[in-house]
Amino acid sequence: MLAFALWAGPYRLSQREAADLADANVTYLSTLAALTPEQRRQVALRQLTLSSIVNRNRPRREGCPSLIEQLKAATPDERLEAARAIGIRAVWEEMCVPILDEEPAA
């Protein structure tokens, strides 16, 4: 959302400049820019994820395993390496917290 504000707000940076400054993904920024204000609100409230929108629109290649298939097939060491590459905060906030929010309290 910071990258979007830098791009759409009074600063008028290019999408690349805004993404670089906010340490964001340009694909996600351009996807966010194409959303309606209501969809952006849902993203800000974590009711909608940019990854689901980007992946829904991405063509699948025949024979190319999905990310889910790759993660299931990976060894614990490979998953740990992937988590380090992605970033622990991103794994927690984008992969774990949404699931925890779905589960009823015990």
Sine and cosine of phi, psi and omega as CSV:
sin_phi,cos_phi,sin_psi,cos_psi,sin_omega,cos_omega
0.00,0.00,-0.55,0.84,0.04,-1.00
-0.89,0.46,-0.70,0.71,0.01,-1.00
-0.87,0.49,-0.64,0.77,0.03,-1.00
-0.89,0.46,-0.69,0.72,0.02,-1.00
-0.89,0.46,-0.62,0.78,0.03,-1.00
-0.92,0.38,-0.55,0.83,-0.01,-1.00
-0.99,0.17,-0.74,0.67,-0.12,-0.99
-1.00,0.03,-0.34,0.94,-0.08,-1.00
-0.99,0.17,-0.31,-0.95,-0.08,-1.00
-0.92,0.39,-0.24,0.97,-0.05,-1.00
-0.97,0.23,-0.49,0.87,0.08,-1.00
0.79,0.61,0.69,0.72,0.09,-1.00
-0.97,0.25,0.34,-0.94,0.12,-0.99
-0.94,0.34,0.30,-0.95,0.02,-1.00
-0.87,0.50,-0.65,0.76,0.01,-1.00
-0.89,0.46,-0.72,0.69,-0.01,-1.00
-0.88,0.47,-0.71,0.71,-0.01,-1.00
-0.90,0.44,-0.69,0.73,0.01,-1.00
-0.90,0.43,-0.70,0.72,0.01,-1.00
-0.89,0.46,-0.70,0.72,-0.03,-1.00
-0.91,0.42,-0.60,0.80,-0.03,-1.00
-1.00,-0.06,0.06,1.00,-0.04,-1.00
0.82,0.58,0.75,0.66,-0.04,-1.00
-0.89,-0.45,0.20,-0.98,0.00,-1.00
-1.00,0.03,0.79,-0.61,-0.04,-1.00
-0.90,0.44,-0.62,0.79,0.03,-1.00
-0.87,0.49,-0.69,0.72,0.01,-1.00
-0.92,0.39,-0.62,0.79,0.03,-1.00
-0.90,0.44,-0.70,0.71,0.00,-1.00
-0.92,0.39,-0.55,0.83,0.08,-1.00
-0.91,0.41,-0.70,0.71,0.03,-1.00
-0.87,0.49,-0.64,0.77,0.00,-1.00
-0.90,0.44,-0.48,0.88,-0.04,-1.00
-1.00,0.08,-0.13,0.99,-0.03,-1.00
-0.98,0.20,0.35,-0.94,0.11,-0.99
-0.97,0.26,0.33,-0.95,0.06,-1.00
-0.83,0.56,-0.60,0.80,0.02,-1.00
-0.91,0.41,-0.66,0.75,0.04,-1.00
-0.91,0.41,-0.63,0.77,0.05,-1.00
-0.89,0.45,-0.61,0.79,0.06,-1.00
-0.89,0.46,-0.67,0.74,0.02,-1.00
-0.90,0.43,-0.62,0.79,0.06,-1.00
-0.90,0.44,-0.71,0.70,-0.01,-1.00
-0.88,0.47,-0.54,0.84,0.00,-1.00
-1.00,-0.02,0.09,1.00,0.00,-1.00
0.88,0.47,0.49,0.87,0.10,-0.99
-1.00,0.00,-0.25,0.97,-0.01,-1.00
-0.59,-0.81,0.66,-0.75,0.00,-1.00
-0.94,-0.35,0.60,-0.80,0.05,-1.00
-0.90,0.43,-0.58,0.82,-0.01,-1.00
-0.88,0.47,-0.60,0.80,0.02,-1.00
-0.92,0.40,-0.59,0.81,0.02,-1.00
-0.94,0.33,-0.73,0.68,-0.01,-1.00
-0.88,0.48,-0.73,0.68,-0.04,-1.00
-0.94,0.35,-0.53,0.85,0.04,-1.00
-0.90,0.44,-0.57,0.82,-0.05,-1.00
-1.00,-0.02,-0.12,0.99,-0.05,-1.00
-1.00,0.09,0.79,-0.61,0.01,-1.00
-0.94,0.35,0.63,-0.78,0.06,-1.00
-1.00,-0.02,0.69,-0.73,0.08,-1.00
-1.00,-0.04,0.66,-0.75,0.05,-1.00
-0.85,0.52,0.69,-0.72,0.04,-1.00
0.99,0.14,-0.10,1.00,0.00,-1.00
-1.00,-0.04,0.89,-0.45,-0.03,-1.00
-0.92,0.39,0.55,-0.83,0.05,-1.00
-0.94,0.35,0.24,-0.97,0.04,-1.00
-0.87,0.49,-0.63,0.77,0.02,-1.00
-0.87,0.48,-0.71,0.71,0.02,-1.00
-0.89,0.46,-0.65,0.76,0.00,-1.00
-0.92,0.40,-0.67,0.74,0.01,-1.00
-0.92,0.40,-0.64,0.77,0.03,-1.00
-0.90,0.43,-0.59,0.81,-0.04,-1.00
-0.99,0.16,-0.27,0.96,-0.07,-1.00
-0.96,0.29,0.46,-0.89,0.10,-0.99
-0.98,0.20,0.30,-0.95,0.07,-1.00
-0.82,0.57,-0.63,0.78,0.03,-1.00
-0.90,0.43,-0.63,0.77,0.02,-1.00
-0.92,0.39,-0.64,0.77,0.03,-1.00
-0.92,0.40,-0.62,0.78,0.05,-1.00
-0.89,0.46,-0.69,0.72,0.04,-1.00
-0.88,0.47,-0.65,0.76,0.03,-1.00
-0.90,0.43,-0.67,0.75,0.02,-1.00
-0.89,0.46,-0.63,0.78,0.05,-1.00
-0.91,0.41,-0.64,0.77,-0.01,-1.00
-0.93,0.37,-0.64,0.77,0.00,-1.00
-0.96,0.28,-0.63,0.78,-0.06,-1.00
0.93,-0.37,0.77,-0.64,-0.05,-1.00
-0.86,0.51,-0.67,0.74,0.00,-1.00
-0.87,0.49,-0.69,0.72,0.00,-1.00
-0.90,0.43,-0.69,0.73,0.02,-1.00
-0.87,0.49,-0.73,0.68,-0.03,-1.00
-0.91,0.42,-0.80,0.60,-0.12,-0.99
-0.96,0.30,-0.52,0.86,-0.09,-1.00
-0.98,-0.20,-0.33,0.94,-0.04,-1.00
-0.91,-0.42,-0.56,0.83,-0.09,-1.00
-0.99,-0.12,-0.78,0.63,-0.08,-1.00
-0.84,0.54,-0.69,0.72,0.01,-1.00
-0.86,0.51,-0.58,0.82,0.02,-1.00
-0.94,0.34,-0.67,0.74,0.03,-1.00
-0.88,0.47,-0.59,0.81,0.02,-1.00
-0.93,0.38,-0.42,0.91,0.00,-1.00
-0.98,0.18,-0.49,0.87,-0.09,-1.00
-0.98,0.20,0.69,-0.73,0.05,-1.00
-0.93,0.38,0.52,-0.85,0.02,-1.00
-0.91,0.40,0.60,-0.80,-0.04,-1.00
-0.98,0.18,0.00,0.00,0.00,0.00
